């Protein structure tokens, strides 16, 4: 059976542990709950405040919108979508304390949302980039094909610069630009419609791909497994269902009794804020842990597999993922624990021979020195804040894709997966064209 402290209900324990951390619900909430008439409240009052935050956490979980049918573990809203001629998305910066839909009607706004992590996760970023390109076409004043192509090329440059490590962004913007360059239509209005349809197709494909990937990965997970998960890879990191968390959701659908160790994932706490939130909604047994607890759990036999997503995979199988992934994979190998990266083929970049060629984004140092706007380090402290690290392929047991499970030698299996995916995309595009004809 999945590991659990004796006598402690997993679900209730996790809500308390999560709500009790000020960073989990945001500094503003904590300040509001723990001060009274300008003074800091004492321990008894603080306990009451924390209980209030727990109640609010349950309220937020219960009211998560369920307006758009999901292909995932329930009915939920897509992470990013097109509505009212705008790109709309769940603002992941404020979860789980608030549920906010952000909306953008300019390319610069969409790029800013990607850069500021309103939306995050490689598949979600890719879909957002596609919608950004469609938006550029919709709002462009161009009245001929050449003018619209110039608009799209400029939009692609703006969008691609938003986050350099996640290759899905460039993949999606390239796909829309190439469609515009290679499609001959009678007028610009038809081309605009074709671009929006392609962006919608990318979003729809993501949901389908994630489910296929999830069930491919679920075949690797035995009943009763304890999984260690890094960062957030669920529906919030994709259009829906998710990548590595999609494997966990697929296990749940299969009736497997699994338990998930969710590391907090400093510095932005995607594990604590987002993964815990998603798993609690799905009622999957889990515990939140400090990042530094992972090694102890592995050494003491409480982890059966390590699972995570990726933002880019090089041709040789080197994986760039959220900072902290590398050390998890190294410790896992030391303890003979399998390591699985779960990625759509759009994340595989065969143009890069190895991970040393993957650009690593460096973000604002305040993400490390501050939590919820409050300093946790001395003023002016120097900070180095890489958002990603590279895990060499020798530490990866398998890479799960929608086309199947890739195993070493990755130079062969990843290429085969990419080729199969490209064949599928072309077949789907041809089928859509035939339906319209």
Rosetta blueprint (number, residue, H / E / L):
1 X L
2 X L
3 X L
4 X L
5 X L
6 X L
7 X L
8 X L
9 X L
10 X H
11 X H
12 X H
13 X H
14 X H
15 X H
16 X H
17 X H
18 X H
19 X H
20 X L
21 X L
22 X H
23 X H
24 X H
25 X H
26 X L
27 X H
28 X H
29 X H
30 X H
31 X H
32 X H
33 X H
34 X H
35 X E
36 X E
37 X L
38 X L
39 X E
40 X E
41 X L
42 X L
43 X H
44 X H
45 X H
46 X H
47 X H
48 X H
49 X H
50 X H
51 X H
52 X H
53 X H
54 X H
55 X H
56 X H
57 X H
58 X H
59 X H
60 X H
61 X H
62 X H
63 X L
64 X L
65 X L
66 X L
67 X L
68 X L
69 X L
70 X L
71 X L
72 X L
73 X L
74 X L
75 X L
76 X L
77 X L
78 X L
79 X L
80 X E
81 X E
82 X E
83 X E
84 X L
85 X L
86 X E
87 X E
88 X E
89 X E
90 X E
91 X L
92 X L
93 X L
94 X L
95 X L
96 X L
97 X L
98 X L
99 X L
100 X L
101 X E
102 X E
103 X E
104 X E
105 X L
106 X L
107 X H
108 X H
109 X H
110 X H
111 X H
112 X H
113 X H
114 X H
115 X H
116 X L
117 X L
118 X L
119 X L
120 X L
121 X L
122 X H
123 X H
124 X H
125 X H
126 X H
127 X H
128 X H
129 X H
130 X H
131 X H
132 X H
133 X H
134 X H
135 X H
136 X H
137 X H
138 X H
139 X H
140 X L
141 X L
142 X L
143 X L
144 X L
145 X H
146 X H
147 X H
148 X H
149 X H
150 X H
151 X H
152 X H
153 X H
154 X H
155 X H
156 X H
157 X H
158 X H
159 X H
160 X H
161 X L
162 X L
163 X L
164 X L
165 X L
166 X L
167 X H
168 X H
169 X H
170 X H
171 X H
172 X H
173 X H
174 X H
175 X H
176 X H
177 X H
178 X H
179 X H
180 X H
181 X H
182 X H
183 X L
184 X L
185 X L
186 X L
187 X L
188 X H
189 X H
190 X H
191 X H
192 X H
193 X H
194 X H
195 X H
196 X H
197 X H
198 X H
199 X H
200 X H
201 X H
202 X H
203 X H
204 X H
205 X H
206 X H
207 X H
208 X H
209 X H
210 X H
211 X H
212 X H
213 X H
214 X H
215 X H
216 X H
217 X H
218 X H
219 X L
220 X L
221 X L
222 X L
223 X L
224 X L
225 X L
226 X E
227 X E
228 X E
229 X E
230 X L
231 X L
232 X L
233 X L
234 X L
235 X H
236 X H
237 X H
238 X L
239 X L
240 X L
241 X L
242 X L
243 X L
244 X H
245 X H
246 X H
247 X H
248 X H
249 X H
250 X H
251 X H
252 X H
253 X H
254 X L
255 X L
256 X L
257 X L
258 X L
259 X E
260 X E
261 X E
262 X E
263 X E
264 X L
265 X L
266 X L
267 X L
268 X L
269 X L
270 X H
271 X H
272 X H
273 X H
274 X H
275 X H
276 X H
277 X H
278 X H
279 X H
280 X H
281 X H
282 X H
283 X L
284 X L
285 X L
286 X E
287 X E
288 X E
289 X E
290 X L
291 X H
292 X H
293 X H
294 X H
295 X H
296 X H
297 X H
298 X H
299 X H
300 X L
301 X L
302 X L
303 X L
304 X L
305 X E
306 X E
307 X E
308 X E
309 X L
310 X L
311 X L
312 X E
313 X E
314 X E
315 X L
316 X L
317 X L
318 X L
319 X E
320 X E
321 X E
322 X E
323 X L
324 X L
325 X H
326 X H
327 X H
328 X H
329 X H
330 X H
331 X H
332 X H
333 X H
334 X H
335 X L
336 X L
337 X L
338 X E
339 X E
340 X E
341 X E
342 X E
343 X L
344 X L
345 X H
346 X H
347 X H
348 X E
349 X E
350 X L
351 X L
352 X L
353 X L
354 X L
355 X H
356 X H
357 X H
358 X L
359 X L
360 X L
361 X L
362 X E
363 X L
364 X L
365 X L
366 X H
367 X H
368 X H
369 X H
370 X E
371 X E
372 X L
373 X L
374 X E
375 X E
376 X L
377 X L
378 X L
379 X L
380 X L
381 X L
382 X L
383 X L
384 X L
385 X L
386 X E
387 X L
388 X E
389 X E
390 X E
391 X E
392 X L
393 X H
394 X H
395 X H
396 X L
397 X L
398 X E
399 X E
400 X E
401 X E
402 X L
403 X L
404 X E
405 X E
406 X E
407 X L
408 X L
409 X L
410 X H
411 X H
412 X H
413 X H
414 X H
415 X H
416 X H
417 X H
418 X H
419 X H
420 X H
421 X H
422 X H
423 X H
424 X H
425 X H
426 X H
427 X H
428 X H
429 X H
430 X H
431 X H
432 X H
433 X H
434 X H
435 X H
436 X H
437 X L
